[in-house]
Each structure stands twice: as structure tokens, then as C-alpha cells.
Amino acid sequence: MSKMKKKPERVAIIGDLVRSRGSSRIDLHERLKAALAELPADAIEAFAPTVGDEIQGVFADLPSAIRSMHLLRLTMLAHGSDIRFGVGTGEITHVGDGIQDGSAWWHAREAIEAVDELASKPGWAGVRTGLVNDDEARATLPAIHLIDAALTKLKPGACATLLGILRGETNFETAKRLGISESANSQRTKSNDLRPLAAAMLALWPSGHDDGE
């Protein structure tokens, strides 16, 4: 009897907008759609809105998933909103009519519920990423949470400047995009220690990326 072919493991992500009720829902979701359109095109299934304030996406590996989560969260933070993520690894099954099931989605749902609970505990308010069923990735979870907490503390302007660093923009290019002086943008970078934060983020992304220095 031939062995059954095992389905490849995938990384499923559920995102949930945070503090969305305080904003105009129409404006918020327009910003979300614009932010999603700017993400790298390396997802198996790109992030897309589902129900209410949720989005879902599927990736082949965790580094690619982390990059999209970081970029999306920074873009939303730059506009005064936030988003949390549940990350699950496992199989994904297509059951018809665009409906998916499987262990990756179960774990992603478990992860987003877990990080919501974790963020309610003293000293953990800034975490935004939950991860379930990936033993190798679990070793990087403290670094992921540390980056989460650092991003939570940044003001919107600093988030916009950090995006420029991660995208490889020069100081001039970022300042021009944001409509501020080069010295003001440089001061943001220095006063918020954005260079080491960017380096920590890039270390979790797919290899071959430059921070623009």
C-alpha cells in the first residue's frame, strides 16, 4: 500500500485590529486596504479582510510572515491604529467554496486568543503576536515580543520613520515622503534608537535584506 502524501506545513495568520472603535470605521478600513496593498508579494495567500476587524493570510515560512506582520503593523501604527496577530503552523485543507480548515488555522485562532489574554497581564501590555505549534519558532518568540513592545511605545511619526529605514530609504527620501526636514527625521531616528530596532526586526525577516545604512 502506498503511503499517503503529507500536506506541506503552512503558516496561517489571523490579524485583528486593535483600538478600531475609536476611529472612523470607514477611514480605518480604507487605511488597512491601502496598507495591505503595499506588502511584499511573497505570500501564498495575501492578507485580506474577512469578517469584522479581522484579516487572514497564508505564508510558506515564518520569516516572510514576520516581515509582512511588521510592515503592516508599523503602517497602521503610523496612522494611530494597531493590530494583533495569531500565528499557527500546520496543514491547510480546502473544503470548497473558498472555505479553508486545518490545524494551521486552529493554531492561529488559539494564538490570537492567547496573545489577547497575555496582553491583559501586568508587564505584557505591548505584545501583539501569538504563536502556536512551531517548536523552532518558539525560540524566537521572546525576540518577537520584545520588538512588539518596542513598537507599541513609538509615536506615529517614529513608526513612519522606521518604515523608511526598513524599506531602505535614505534620510532625504523618508523626510520628503513625510513632509518634514531631514534634521527632524534624523532626530527621530536617534532619539528613538530606531537603527538597532530595525536591525532586530530585519534579523527575523528572510535573509538578504538591508536596513538602508
Buried (B, 14 or more C-beta within 10 A) or exposed (E): EEEEEEEEBBBBBBBBBBEBEEBEEEEBBEBBEEBBEEBEEBBBBBBEBEEEBBBBBBBBBBBBBBBBBBBBBBBBBBBBBBBBBBBBBBBBEEEEEEEBEBBBBBBBBBBBBBBBEBBEEEEBEBBBBBBBBBEEBEEBBEBBBBBBBBBBEBEBBBBBBBBBBBBEBEBEBBBBBBEBEBEEBBEBBEEBEBBEBBEBBBBBBBEEBEBBE
